[in-house]
């Protein structure tokens, strides 16, 4: 566990802060949303500095981590929106190029997460599965 810092303006103890992270995750908040809520409402500037572990590490400890990392999920949502747009506007080549770049980012990020062990080794991006995943 990393060294934690004690700030005078933080009213919660580290244990209470951890419970707060778990409670917010159970309410369906994403890790970035949890971080912003802790910063804006509870005055916790950096969770890792206060608790010694990141929000994702806390969620993993309590088996609440998302199946697909948040940044990858945002890219998948973007690709689905672009697919929907392209099905209605077939001549929009700028959007087609944006879709190609987004899919390339998804594949690159997926390779990184597979290497790090956040995604299973057989995980592959496909447009059909992405549309089902977003719904």
N, CA, C and O atoms as CSV, one atom per row, in Angstrom:
chain,resi,resn,atom,element,x,y,z
A,1,UNK,N,N,0.844,-1.173,0.000
A,1,UNK,CA,C,0.000,0.000,0.000
A,1,UNK,C,C,0.894,1.242,0.000
A,1,UNK,O,O,1.914,1.286,0.687
A,2,UNK,N,N,0.498,2.237,-0.772
A,2,UNK,CA,C,1.263,3.466,-0.896
A,2,UNK,C,C,1.069,4.345,0.334
A,2,UNK,O,O,0.146,4.156,1.126
A,3,UNK,N,N,1.965,5.303,0.461
A,3,UNK,CA,C,1.881,6.265,1.548
A,3,UNK,C,C,0.678,7.173,1.338
A,3,UNK,O,O,0.451,7.664,0.233
A,4,UNK,N,N,-0.085,7.392,2.387
A,4,UNK,CA,C,-1.255,8.260,2.290
A,4,UNK,C,C,-0.937,9.600,2.932
A,4,UNK,O,O,-0.061,9.707,3.790
A,5,UNK,N,N,-1.666,10.617,2.499
A,5,UNK,CA,C,-1.492,11.949,3.056
A,5,UNK,C,C,-2.721,12.302,3.870
A,5,UNK,O,O,-3.832,11.893,3.534
A,6,UNK,N,N,-2.526,13.069,4.950
A,6,UNK,CA,C,-3.624,13.517,5.796
A,6,UNK,C,C,-3.859,15.001,5.519
A,6,UNK,O,O,-2.965,15.828,5.700
A,7,UNK,N,N,-5.062,15.320,5.083
A,7,UNK,CA,C,-5.440,16.705,4.824
A,7,UNK,C,C,-6.448,17.134,5.888
A,7,UNK,O,O,-7.336,16.367,6.261
A,8,UNK,N,N,-6.298,18.374,6.374
A,8,UNK,CA,C,-7.138,18.846,7.476
A,8,UNK,C,C,-8.592,19.091,7.055
A,8,UNK,O,O,-9.492,19.021,7.891
A,9,UNK,N,N,-8.830,19.375,5.780
A,9,UNK,CA,C,-10.196,19.696,5.352
A,9,UNK,C,C,-11.036,18.468,5.015
A,9,UNK,O,O,-12.246,18.589,4.822
A,10,UNK,N,N,-10.431,17.314,4.942
A,10,UNK,CA,C,-11.180,16.094,4.632
A,10,UNK,C,C,-11.813,15.576,5.913
A,10,UNK,O,O,-11.122,15.266,6.883
A,11,UNK,N,N,-13.131,15.489,5.902
A,11,UNK,CA,C,-13.872,15.098,7.101
A,11,UNK,C,C,-13.958,13.586,7.261
A,11,UNK,O,O,-14.111,13.101,8.382
A,12,UNK,N,N,-13.865,12.832,6.179
A,12,UNK,CA,C,-14.009,11.387,6.231
A,12,UNK,C,C,-12.666,10.720,6.550
A,12,UNK,O,O,-11.599,11.211,6.181
A,13,UNK,N,N,-12.759,9.603,7.238
A,13,UNK,CA,C,-11.573,8.783,7.441
A,13,UNK,C,C,-11.337,7.978,6.160
A,13,UNK,O,O,-12.233,7.883,5.322
A,14,UNK,N,N,-10.149,7.401,5.999
A,14,UNK,CA,C,-9.918,6.577,4.797
A,14,UNK,C,C,-10.923,5.433,4.646
A,14,UNK,O,O,-11.322,5.109,3.528
A,15,UNK,N,N,-11.330,4.825,5.744
A,15,UNK,CA,C,-12.308,3.731,5.663
A,15,UNK,C,C,-13.667,4.250,5.187
A,15,UNK,O,O,-14.335,3.605,4.379
A,16,UNK,N,N,-14.068,5.415,5.691
A,16,UNK,CA,C,-15.334,6.003,5.257
A,16,UNK,C,C,-15.275,6.401,3.790
A,16,UNK,O,O,-16.255,6.259,3.060
A,17,UNK,N,N,-14.118,6.901,3.364
A,17,UNK,CA,C,-13.948,7.288,1.963
A,17,UNK,C,C,-14.045,6.070,1.052
A,17,UNK,O,O,-14.638,6.136,-0.025
A,18,UNK,N,N,-13.460,4.962,1.489
A,18,UNK,CA,C,-13.529,3.731,0.701
A,18,UNK,C,C,-14.968,3.234,0.602
A,18,UNK,O,O,-15.406,2.794,-0.461
A,19,UNK,N,N,-15.697,3.304,1.708
A,19,UNK,CA,C,-17.107,2.906,1.692
A,19,UNK,C,C,-17.914,3.803,0.751
A,19,UNK,O,O,-18.847,3.349,0.088
A,20,UNK,N,N,-17.544,5.069,0.705
A,20,UNK,CA,C,-18.219,6.018,-0.172
A,20,UNK,C,C,-17.987,5.668,-1.643
A,20,UNK,O,O,-18.905,5.751,-2.459
A,21,UNK,N,N,-16.751,5.276,-1.977
A,21,UNK,CA,C,-16.438,4.859,-3.345
A,21,UNK,C,C,-17.271,3.635,-3.710
A,21,UNK,O,O,-17.829,3.574,-4.805
A,22,UNK,N,N,-17.361,2.673,-2.817
A,22,UNK,CA,C,-18.123,1.444,-3.067
A,22,UNK,C,C,-19.603,1.769,-3.227
A,22,UNK,O,O,-20.264,1.227,-4.113
A,23,UNK,N,N,-20.132,2.653,-2.372
A,23,UNK,CA,C,-21.541,3.030,-2.443
A,23,UNK,C,C,-21.858,3.713,-3.773
A,23,UNK,O,O,-22.879,3.419,-4.395
A,24,UNK,N,N,-20.989,4.621,-4.206
A,24,UNK,CA,C,-21.215,5.315,-5.475
A,24,UNK,C,C,-21.138,4.346,-6.658
A,24,UNK,O,O,-21.887,4.482,-7.626
A,25,UNK,N,N,-20.237,3.378,-6.576
A,25,UNK,CA,C,-20.120,2.384,-7.653
A,25,UNK,C,C,-21.373,1.512,-7.706
A,25,UNK,O,O,-21.830,1.152,-8.790
A,26,UNK,N,N,-21.920,1.176,-6.562
A,26,UNK,CA,C,-23.125,0.358,-6.528
A,26,UNK,C,C,-24.335,1.118,-7.053
A,26,UNK,O,O,-25.307,0.511,-7.502
A,27,UNK,N,N,-24.278,2.448,-6.996
A,27,UNK,CA,C,-25.352,3.272,-7.557
A,27,UNK,C,C,-25.246,3.396,-9.072
A,27,UNK,O,O,-26.126,3.969,-9.713
A,28,UNK,N,N,-24.169,2.859,-9.646
A,28,UNK,CA,C,-24.023,2.868,-11.095
A,28,UNK,C,C,-23.138,3.975,-11.633
A,28,UNK,O,O,-23.145,4.231,-12.837
A,29,UNK,N,N,-22.388,4.626,-10.788
A,29,UNK,CA,C,-21.489,5.693,-11.231
A,29,UNK,C,C,-20.222,5.082,-11.817
A,29,UNK,O,O,-19.741,4.049,-11.352
A,30,UNK,N,N,-19.689,5.740,-12.850
A,30,UNK,CA,C,-18.435,5.289,-13.454
A,30,UNK,C,C,-17.268,5.819,-12.629
A,30,UNK,O,O,-17.450,6.763,-11.861
A,31,UNK,N,N,-16.080,5.245,-12.762
A,31,UNK,CA,C,-14.927,5.718,-11.990
A,31,UNK,C,C,-14.634,7.217,-12.155
A,31,UNK,O,O,-14.344,7.873,-11.154
A,32,UNK,N,N,-14.694,7.791,-13.364
A,32,UNK,CA,C,-14.477,9.242,-13.441
A,32,UNK,C,C,-15.563,10.049,-12.712
A,32,UNK,O,O,-15.274,11.081,-12.107
A,33,UNK,N,N,-16.802,9.572,-12.774
A,33,UNK,CA,C,-17.882,10.256,-12.056
A,33,UNK,C,C,-17.667,10.174,-10.549
A,33,UNK,O,O,-17.918,11.139,-9.828
A,34,UNK,N,N,-17.207,9.028,-10.080
A,34,UNK,CA,C,-16.929,8.865,-8.653
A,34,UNK,C,C,-15.847,9.843,-8.223
A,34,UNK,O,O,-15.963,10.481,-7.177
A,35,UNK,N,N,-14.807,9.962,-9.019
A,35,UNK,CA,C,-13.722,10.889,-8.699
A,35,UNK,C,C,-14.199,12.331,-8.632
A,35,UNK,O,O,-13.801,13.078,-7.738
A,36,UNK,N,N,-15.056,12.728,-9.580
A,36,UNK,CA,C,-15.567,14.103,-9.579
A,36,UNK,C,C,-16.490,14.351,-8.385
A,36,UNK,O,O,-16.447,15.426,-7.786
A,37,UNK,N,N,-17.318,13.376,-8.035
A,37,UNK,CA,C,-18.205,13.530,-6.885
A,37,UNK,C,C,-17.385,13.655,-5.607
A,37,UNK,O,O,-17.669,14.506,-4.765
A,38,UNK,N,N,-16.379,12.818,-5.461
A,38,UNK,CA,C,-15.535,12.887,-4.267
A,38,UNK,C,C,-14.820,14.231,-4.186
A,38,UNK,O,O,-14.671,14.791,-3.100
A,39,UNK,N,N,-14.381,14.749,-5.323
A,39,UNK,CA,C,-13.688,16.032,-5.340
A,39,UNK,C,C,-14.640,17.185,-5.041
A,39,UNK,O,O,-14.350,18.029,-4.194
A,40,UNK,N,N,-15.785,17.222,-5.742
A,40,UNK,CA,C,-16.672,18.378,-5.657
A,40,UNK,C,C,-17.550,18.389,-4.407
A,40,UNK,O,O,-17.783,19.448,-3.824
A,41,UNK,N,N,-18.034,17.230,-3.995
A,41,UNK,CA,C,-18.983,17.185,-2.884
A,41,UNK,C,C,-18.281,16.943,-1.547
A,41,UNK,O,O,-18.622,17.566,-0.542
A,42,UNK,N,N,-17.300,16.038,-1.539
A,42,UNK,CA,C,-16.691,15.629,-0.273
A,42,UNK,C,C,-15.312,16.230,-0.032
A,42,UNK,O,O,-14.739,16.032,1.040
A,43,UNK,N,N,-14.765,16.959,-1.004
A,43,UNK,CA,C,-13.487,17.634,-0.805
A,43,UNK,C,C,-12.283,16.714,-0.782
A,43,UNK,O,O,-11.259,17.046,-0.186
A,44,UNK,N,N,-12.394,15.560,-1.425
A,44,UNK,CA,C,-11.265,14.630,-1.499
A,44,UNK,C,C,-10.564,14.898,-2.824
A,44,UNK,O,O,-11.094,14.535,-3.875
A,45,UNK,N,N,-9.377,15.529,-2.808
A,45,UNK,CA,C,-8.764,15.960,-4.059
A,45,UNK,C,C,-8.288,14.809,-4.942
A,45,UNK,O,O,-8.615,14.773,-6.128
A,46,UNK,N,N,-7.544,13.894,-4.402
A,46,UNK,CA,C,-7.029,12.737,-5.135
A,46,UNK,C,C,-7.218,11.501,-4.262
A,46,UNK,O,O,-6.669,11.418,-3.163
A,47,UNK,N,N,-7.985,10.560,-4.749
A,47,UNK,CA,C,-8.289,9.365,-3.966
A,47,UNK,C,C,-7.024,8.579,-3.680
A,47,UNK,O,O,-6.856,8.046,-2.583
A,48,UNK,N,N,-6.139,8.503,-4.651
A,48,UNK,CA,C,-4.915,7.713,-4.476
A,48,UNK,C,C,-4.021,8.318,-3.391
A,48,UNK,O,O,-3.367,7.584,-2.651
A,49,UNK,N,N,-3.989,9.635,-3.291
A,49,UNK,CA,C,-3.173,10.286,-2.262
A,49,UNK,C,C,-3.754,10.069,-0.868
A,49,UNK,O,O,-3.012,9.929,0.104
A,50,UNK,N,N,-5.077,10.042,-0.776
A,50,UNK,CA,C,-5.731,9.931,0.525
A,50,UNK,C,C,-5.813,8.476,0.986
A,50,UNK,O,O,-5.540,8.173,2.148
A,51,UNK,N,N,-6.194,7.568,0.063
A,51,UNK,CA,C,-6.422,6.174,0.444
A,51,UNK,C,C,-5.246,5.254,0.138
A,51,UNK,O,O,-5.165,4.149,0.675
A,52,UNK,N,N,-4.347,5.700,-0.711
A,52,UNK,CA,C,-3.214,4.850,-1.061
A,52,UNK,C,C,-3.493,3.915,-2.221
A,52,UNK,O,O,-2.607,3.161,-2.625
A,53,UNK,N,N,-4.701,3.944,-2.770
A,53,UNK,CA,C,-5.021,3.153,-3.951
A,53,UNK,C,C,-6.028,3.915,-4.799
A,53,UNK,O,O,-6.773,4.762,-4.306
A,54,UNK,N,N,-6.030,3.594,-6.078
A,54,UNK,CA,C,-6.907,4.299,-7.006
A,54,UNK,C,C,-8.340,3.795,-6.880
A,54,UNK,O,O,-8.613,2.795,-6.216
A,55,UNK,N,N,-9.245,4.514,-7.536
A,55,UNK,CA,C,-10.655,4.119,-7.516
A,55,UNK,C,C,-10.824,2.726,-8.122
A,55,UNK,O,O,-11.566,1.900,-7.592
A,56,UNK,N,N,-10.127,2.470,-9.241
A,56,UNK,CA,C,-10.241,1.141,-9.869
A,56,UNK,C,C,-9.708,0.035,-8.965
A,56,UNK,O,O,-10.259,-1.066,-8.941
A,57,UNK,N,N,-8.641,0.319,-8.225
A,57,UNK,CA,C,-8.114,-0.685,-7.308
A,57,UNK,C,C,-9.101,-0.978,-6.181
A,57,UNK,O,O,-9.240,-2.122,-5.747
A,58,UNK,N,N,-9.786,0.069,-5.711
A,58,UNK,CA,C,-10.806,-0.118,-4.674
A,58,UNK,C,C,-11.962,-0.943,-5.230
A,58,UNK,O,O,-12.452,-1.857,-4.567
A,59,UNK,N,N,-12.398,-0.619,-6.454
A,59,UNK,CA,C,-13.500,-1.368,-7.065
A,59,UNK,C,C,-13.111,-2.820,-7.298
A,59,UNK,O,O,-13.927,-3.721,-7.107
A,60,UNK,N,N,-11.877,-3.049,-7.708
A,60,UNK,CA,C,-11.415,-4.422,-7.935
A,60,UNK,C,C,-11.384,-5.200,-6.615
A,60,UNK,O,O,-11.723,-6.382,-6.571
A,61,UNK,N,N,-10.975,-4.523,-5.553
A,61,UNK,CA,C,-10.922,-5.150,-4.229
A,61,UNK,C,C,-12.306,-5.618,-3.791
A,61,UNK,O,O,-12.428,-6.643,-3.121
A,62,UNK,N,N,-13.355,-4.874,-4.166
A,62,UNK,CA,C,-14.720,-5.204,-3.786
A,62,UNK,C,C,-15.500,-5.878,-4.924
A,62,UNK,O,O,-16.725,-5.979,-4.859
A,63,UNK,N,N,-14.801,-6.335,-5.955
A,63,UNK,CA,C,-15.391,-7.009,-7.121
A,63,UNK,C,C,-16.476,-6.171,-7.790
A,63,UNK,O,O,-17.536,-6.691,-8.139
A,64,UNK,N,N,-16.218,-4.888,-7.969
A,64,UNK,CA,C,-17.172,-3.986,-8.612
A,64,UNK,C,C,-16.598,-3.348,-9.882
A,64,UNK,O,O,-17.215,-2.455,-10.462
A,65,UNK,N,N,-15.430,-3.803,-10.307
A,65,UNK,CA,C,-14.823,-3.186,-11.488
A,65,UNK,C,C,-15.661,-3.488,-12.733
A,65,UNK,O,O,-16.245,-4.565,-12.849
A,66,UNK,N,N,-15.714,-2.527,-13.661
A,66,UNK,CA,C,-16.497,-2.762,-14.879
A,66,UNK,C,C,-15.855,-3.851,-15.739
A,66,UNK,O,O,-14.642,-4.054,-15.700
A,67,UNK,N,N,-16.684,-4.540,-16.509
A,67,UNK,CA,C,-16.174,-5.616,-17.364
A,67,UNK,C,C,-15.310,-5.053,-18.487
A,67,UNK,O,O,-14.307,-5.654,-18.874
A,68,UNK,N,N,-15.707,-3.896,-19.005
A,68,UNK,CA,C,-14.939,-3.219,-20.045
A,68,UNK,C,C,-14.505,-1.874,-19.484
A,68,UNK,O,O,-15.338,-1.142,-18.950
A,69,UNK,N,N,-13.223,-1.526,-19.588
A,69,UNK,CA,C,-12.757,-0.243,-19.048
A,69,UNK,C,C,-13.535,0.944,-19.620
A,69,UNK,O,O,-14.011,0.911,-20.755
A,70,UNK,N,N,-13.649,1.978,-18.810
A,70,UNK,CA,C,-14.499,3.122,-19.136
A,70,UNK,C,C,-14.088,3.813,-20.433
A,70,UNK,O,O,-14.946,4.130,-21.257
A,71,UNK,N,N,-12.799,4.050,-20.627
A,71,UNK,CA,C,-12.365,4.754,-21.834
A,71,UNK,C,C,-12.633,3.941,-23.094
A,71,UNK,O,O,-12.976,4.501,-24.135
A,72,UNK,N,N,-12.479,2.639,-23.003
A,72,UNK,CA,C,-12.785,1.773,-24.140
A,72,UNK,C,C,-14.288,1.779,-24.420
A,72,UNK,O,O,-14.701,1.776,-25.580
A,73,UNK,N,N,-15.099,1.787,-23.376
A,73,UNK,CA,C,-16.549,1.812,-23.551
A,73,UNK,C,C,-17.000,3.114,-24.216
A,73,UNK,O,O,-17.921,3.107,-25.033
A,74,UNK,N,N,-16.357,4.225,-23.870
A,74,UNK,CA,C,-16.700,5.508,-24.507
A,74,UNK,C,C,-16.390,5.472,-26.003
A,74,UNK,O,O,-17.169,5.977,-26.811
A,75,UNK,N,N,-15.269,4.882,-26.370
A,75,UNK,CA,C,-14.928,4.756,-27.785
A,75,UNK,C,C,-15.910,3.843,-28.513
A,75,UNK,O,O,-16.266,4.104,-29.661
A,76,UNK,N,N,-16.342,2.785,-27.857
A,76,UNK,CA,C,-17.306,1.866,-28.466
A,76,UNK,C,C,-18.635,2.580,-28.694
A,76,UNK,O,O,-19.261,2.408,-29.740
A,77,UNK,N,N,-19.071,3.384,-27.717
A,77,UNK,CA,C,-20.309,4.161,-27.901
A,77,UNK,C,C,-20.187,5.113,-29.079
A,77,UNK,O,O,-21.126,5.276,-29.858
A,78,UNK,N,N,-19.015,5.746,-29.205
A,78,UNK,CA,C,-18.786,6.678,-30.311
A,78,UNK,C,C,-18.855,5.946,-31.649
A,78,UNK,O,O,-19.437,6.454,-32.607
A,79,UNK,N,N,-18.263,4.759,-31.716
A,79,UNK,CA,C,-18.285,4.009,-32.973
A,79,UNK,C,C,-19.702,3.585,-33.346
A,79,UNK,O,O,-20.062,3.593,-34.523
A,80,UNK,N,N,-20.506,3.217,-32.355
A,80,UNK,CA,C,-21.898,2.827,-32.634
A,80,UNK,C,C,-22.682,4.030,-33.145
A,80,UNK,O,O,-23.486,3.898,-34.067
A,81,UNK,N,N,-22.454,5.203,-32.553
A,81,UNK,CA,C,-23.145,6.415,-33.019
A,81,UNK,C,C,-22.723,6.750,-34.450
A,81,UNK,O,O,-23.553,7.156,-35.264
A,82,UNK,N,N,-21.438,6.581,-34.756
A,82,UNK,CA,C,-20.967,6.849,-36.115
A,82,UNK,C,C,-21.536,5.830,-37.106
A,82,UNK,O,O,-21.857,6.193,-38.237
A,83,UNK,N,N,-21.663,4.576,-36.705
A,83,UNK,CA,C,-22.267,3.557,-37.570
A,83,UNK,C,C,-23.708,3.923,-37.902
A,83,UNK,O,O,-24.143,3.815,-39.049
A,84,UNK,N,N,-24.432,4.353,-36.892
A,84,UNK,CA,C,-25.819,4.735,-37.094
A,84,UNK,C,C,-25.901,5.924,-38.047
A,84,UNK,O,O,-26.760,5.959,-38.927
A,85,UNK,N,N,-25.014,6.890,-37.872
A,85,UNK,CA,C,-24.984,8.059,-38.747
A,85,UNK,C,C,-24.653,7.653,-40.182
A,85,UNK,O,O,-25.272,8.139,-41.128
A,86,UNK,N,N,-23.672,6.756,-40.339
A,86,UNK,CA,C,-23.250,6.332,-41.675
A,86,UNK,C,C,-24.320,5.508,-42.384
A,86,UNK,O,O,-24.393,5.517,-43.613
A,87,UNK,N,N,-25.138,4.807,-41.634
A,87,UNK,CA,C,-26.200,4.043,-42.292
A,87,UNK,C,C,-27.243,4.979,-42.907
A,87,UNK,O,O,-27.886,4.630,-43.897
A,88,UNK,N,N,-27.408,6.157,-42.325
A,88,UNK,CA,C,-28.366,7.124,-42.868
A,88,UNK,C,C,-27.727,8.059,-43.897
A,88,UNK,O,O,-28.413,8.554,-44.791
A,89,UNK,N,N,-26.425,8.303,-43.779
A,89,UNK,CA,C,-25.721,9.244,-44.657
A,89,UNK,C,C,-24.532,8.534,-45.305
A,89,UNK,O,O,-23.398,8.653,-44.842
A,90,UNK,N,N,-24.800,7.810,-46.359
A,90,UNK,CA,C,-23.778,6.972,-46.985
A,90,UNK,C,C,-22.661,7.761,-47.654
A,90,UNK,O,O,-21.562,7.231,-47.816
A,91,UNK,N,N,-22.900,8.997,-48.044
A,91,UNK,CA,C,-21.893,9.797,-48.747
A,91,UNK,C,C,-21.045,10.670,-47.806
A,91,UNK,O,O,-20.230,11.464,-48.276
A,92,UNK,N,N,-21.222,10.534,-46.515
A,92,UNK,CA,C,-20.469,11.342,-45.552
A,92,UNK,C,C,-19.102,10.700,-45.324
A,92,UNK,O,O,-18.930,9.887,-44.415
A,93,UNK,N,N,-18.142,11.072,-46.154
A,93,UNK,CA,C,-16.826,10.445,-46.108
A,93,UNK,C,C,-15.998,10.930,-44.925
A,93,UNK,O,O,-15.103,10.223,-44.461
A,94,UNK,N,N,-16.289,12.129,-44.436
A,94,UNK,CA,C,-15.591,12.610,-43.243
A,94,UNK,C,C,-15.977,11.764,-42.037
A,94,UNK,O,O,-15.124,11.410,-41.223
A,95,UNK,N,N,-17.252,11.442,-41.923
A,95,UNK,CA,C,-17.708,10.586,-40.830
A,95,UNK,C,C,-17.153,9.172,-40.986
A,95,UNK,O,O,-16.839,8.507,-39.999
A,96,UNK,N,N,-17.037,8.722,-42.228
A,96,UNK,CA,C,-16.475,7.388,-42.464
A,96,UNK,C,C,-15.025,7.327,-41.995
A,96,UNK,O,O,-14.596,6.346,-41.388
A,97,UNK,N,N,-14.282,8.384,-42.284
A,97,UNK,CA,C,-12.885,8.452,-41.833
A,97,UNK,C,C,-12.827,8.503,-40.306
A,97,UNK,O,O,-11.976,7.856,-39.696
A,98,UNK,N,N,-13.729,9.270,-39.688
A,98,UNK,CA,C,-13.787,9.321,-38.229
A,98,UNK,C,C,-14.100,7.971,-37.623
A,98,UNK,O,O,-13.555,7.603,-36.583
A,99,UNK,N,N,-14.983,7.234,-38.280
A,99,UNK,CA,C,-15.318,5.886,-37.817
A,99,UNK,C,C,-14.101,4.963,-37.902
A,99,UNK,O,O,-13.830,4.198,-36.976
A,100,UNK,N,N,-13.371,5.040,-39.015
A,100,UNK,CA,C,-12.174,4.212,-39.176
A,100,UNK,C,C,-11.131,4.524,-38.100
A,100,UNK,O,O,-10.512,3.616,-37.546
A,101,UNK,N,N,-10.942,5.807,-37.812
A,101,UNK,CA,C,-9.980,6.202,-36.776
A,101,UNK,C,C,-10.431,5.733,-35.394
A,101,UNK,O,O,-9.610,5.315,-34.577
A,102,UNK,N,N,-11.722,5.803,-35.139
A,102,UNK,CA,C,-12.253,5.351,-33.851
A,102,UNK,C,C,-12.068,3.853,-33.680
A,102,UNK,O,O,-11.684,3.397,-32.603
A,103,UNK,N,N,-12.335,3.086,-34.722
A,103,UNK,CA,C,-12.146,1.632,-34.646
A,103,UNK,C,C,-10.662,1.306,-34.438
A,103,UNK,O,O,-10.329,0.378,-33.702
A,104,UNK,N,N,-9.786,2.055,-35.074
A,104,UNK,CA,C,-8.351,1.836,-34.880
A,104,UNK,C,C,-7.961,2.113,-33.424
A,104,UNK,O,O,-7.164,1.373,-32.847
A,105,UNK,N,N,-8.510,3.162,-32.835
A,105,UNK,CA,C,-8.230,3.471,-31.428
A,105,UNK,C,C,-8.756,2.370,-30.519
A,105,UNK,O,O,-8.103,1.995,-29.546
A,106,UNK,N,N,-9.943,1.852,-30.840
A,106,UNK,CA,C,-10.518,0.768,-30.039
A,106,UNK,C,C,-9.606,-0.452,-30.074
A,106,UNK,O,O,-9.316,-1.048,-29.036
A,107,UNK,N,N,-9.165,-0.814,-31.252
A,107,UNK,CA,C,-8.302,-2.009,-31.381
A,107,UNK,C,C,-6.967,-1.818,-30.665
A,107,UNK,O,O,-6.461,-2.736,-30.020
A,108,UNK,N,N,-6.404,-0.616,-30.787
A,108,UNK,CA,C,-5.129,-0.337,-30.126
A,108,UNK,C,C,-5.277,-0.378,-28.607
A,108,UNK,O,O,-4.441,-0.954,-27.911
A,109,UNK,N,N,-6.340,0.234,-28.098
A,109,UNK,CA,C,-6.589,0.243,-26.661
A,109,UNK,C,C,-6.927,-1.156,-26.160
A,109,UNK,O,O,-6.547,-1.527,-25.049
A,110,UNK,N,N,-7.634,-1.929,-26.968
A,110,UNK,CA,C,-7.972,-3.302,-26.583
A,110,UNK,C,C,-6.700,-4.149,-26.470
A,110,UNK,O,O,-6.570,-4.961,-25.553
A,111,UNK,N,N,-5.772,-3.957,-27.396
A,111,UNK,CA,C,-4.495,-4.696,-27.300
A,111,UNK,C,C,-3.778,-4.363,-26.000
A,111,UNK,O,O,-3.224,-5.246,-25.345
A,112,UNK,N,N,-3.790,-3.089,-25.628
A,112,UNK,CA,C,-3.159,-2.675,-24.373
A,112,UNK,C,C,-3.837,-3.345,-23.177
A,112,UNK,O,O,-3.160,-3.878,-22.298
A,113,UNK,N,N,-5.183,-3.320,-23.143
A,113,UNK,CA,C,-5.898,-3.906,-22.013
A,113,UNK,C,C,-5.772,-5.424,-21.975
A,113,UNK,O,O,-5.810,-6.015,-20.895
A,114,UNK,N,N,-5.627,-6.059,-23.118
A,114,UNK,CA,C,-5.406,-7.508,-23.143
A,114,UNK,C,C,-4.026,-7.820,-22.572
A,114,UNK,O,O,-3.863,-8.761,-21.796
A,115,UNK,N,N,-3.034,-7.018,-22.965
A,115,UNK,CA,C,-1.675,-7.215,-22.428
A,115,UNK,C,C,-1.643,-7.019,-20.918
A,115,UNK,O,O,-0.952,-7.755,-20.214
A,116,UNK,N,N,-2.380,-6.038,-20.417
A,116,UNK,CA,C,-2.395,-5.731,-18.986
A,116,UNK,C,C,-3.287,-6.682,-18.186
A,116,UNK,O,O,-3.233,-6.693,-16.956
A,117,UNK,N,N,-4.106,-7.478,-18.876
A,117,UNK,CA,C,-4.952,-8.448,-18.198
A,117,UNK,C,C,-6.321,-7.918,-17.805
A,117,UNK,O,O,-7.040,-8.588,-17.064
A,118,UNK,N,N,-6.710,-6.726,-18.282
A,118,UNK,CA,C,-8.027,-6.189,-17.968
A,118,UNK,C,C,-9.114,-6.795,-18.849
A,118,UNK,O,O,-10.282,-6.821,-18.461
A,119,UNK,N,N,-8.745,-7.278,-20.021
A,119,UNK,CA,C,-9.681,-7.933,-20.929
A,119,UNK,C,C,-9.193,-9.353,-21.182
A,119,UNK,O,O,-7.991,-9.613,-21.120
A,120,UNK,N,N,-10.112,-10.277,-21.467
A,120,UNK,CA,C,-9.680,-11.647,-21.777
A,120,UNK,C,C,-8.880,-11.697,-23.081
A,120,UNK,O,O,-9.042,-10.842,-23.951
A,121,UNK,N,N,-8.029,-12.690,-23.202
A,121,UNK,CA,C,-7.148,-12.808,-24.370
A,121,UNK,C,C,-7.906,-12.977,-25.677
A,121,UNK,O,O,-7.399,-12.604,-26.734
A,122,UNK,N,N,-9.098,-13.527,-25.623
A,122,UNK,CA,C,-9.858,-13.763,-26.856
A,122,UNK,C,C,-10.837,-12.629,-27.170
A,122,UNK,O,O,-11.676,-12.786,-28.057
A,123,UNK,N,N,-10.757,-11.496,-26.473
A,123,UNK,CA,C,-11.672,-10.375,-26.717
A,123,UNK,C,C,-11.348,-9.725,-28.049
A,123,UNK,O,O,-10.194,-9.398,-28.325
A,124,UNK,N,N,-12.360,-9.542,-28.865
A,124,UNK,CA,C,-12.201,-8.890,-30.172
A,124,UNK,C,C,-13.331,-7.893,-30.344
A,124,UNK,O,O,-14.443,-8.104,-29.859
A,125,UNK,N,N,-13.034,-6.798,-31.043
A,125,UNK,CA,C,-14.051,-5.795,-31.335
A,125,UNK,C,C,-14.783,-6.191,-32.603
A,125,UNK,O,O,-14.155,-6.513,-33.612
A,126,UNK,N,N,-16.102,-6.169,-32.556
A,126,UNK,CA,C,-16.901,-6.326,-33.764
A,126,UNK,C,C,-18.061,-5.346,-33.661
A,126,UNK,O,O,-18.564,-5.059,-32.574
A,127,UNK,N,N,-18.470,-4.845,-34.811
A,127,UNK,CA,C,-19.516,-3.830,-34.851
A,127,UNK,C,C,-20.847,-4.361,-34.308
A,127,UNK,O,O,-21.583,-3.627,-33.647
A,128,UNK,N,N,-21.156,-5.625,-34.583
A,128,UNK,CA,C,-22.420,-6.198,-34.118
A,128,UNK,C,C,-22.453,-6.304,-32.607
A,128,UNK,O,O,-23.441,-5.938,-31.972
A,129,UNK,N,N,-21.362,-6.810,-32.030
A,129,UNK,CA,C,-21.304,-6.949,-30.586
A,129,UNK,C,C,-21.288,-5.593,-29.905
A,129,UNK,O,O,-21.833,-5.434,-28.813
A,130,UNK,N,N,-20.659,-4.610,-30.552
A,130,UNK,CA,C,-20.602,-3.261,-29.977
A,130,UNK,C,C,-22.007,-2.668,-29.895
A,130,UNK,O,O,-22.356,-2.029,-28.903
A,131,UNK,N,N,-22.792,-2.875,-30.913
A,131,UNK,CA,C,-24.162,-2.344,-30.902
A,131,UNK,C,C,-24.974,-2.990,-29.778
A,131,UNK,O,O,-25.784,-2.318,-29.140
A,132,UNK,N,N,-24.769,-4.265,-29.533
A,132,UNK,CA,C,-25.475,-4.950,-28.448
A,132,UNK,C,C,-24.957,-4.502,-27.092
A,132,UNK,O,O,-25.723,-4.396,-26.134
A,133,UNK,N,N,-23.663,-4.239,-27.008
A,133,UNK,CA,C,-23.035,-3.845,-25.761
A,133,UNK,C,C,-23.526,-2.479,-25.297
A,133,UNK,O,O,-23.691,-2.247,-24.099
A,134,UNK,N,N,-23.756,-1.589,-26.232
A,134,UNK,CA,C,-24.155,-0.224,-25.905
A,134,UNK,C,C,-25.617,-0.162,-25.490
A,134,UNK,O,O,-25.982,0.680,-24.669
A,135,UNK,N,N,-26.461,-1.029,-26.033
A,135,UNK,CA,C,-27.897,-0.993,-25.725
A,135,UNK,C,C,-28.192,-1.319,-24.296
A,135,UNK,O,O,-29.355,-1.328,-23.893
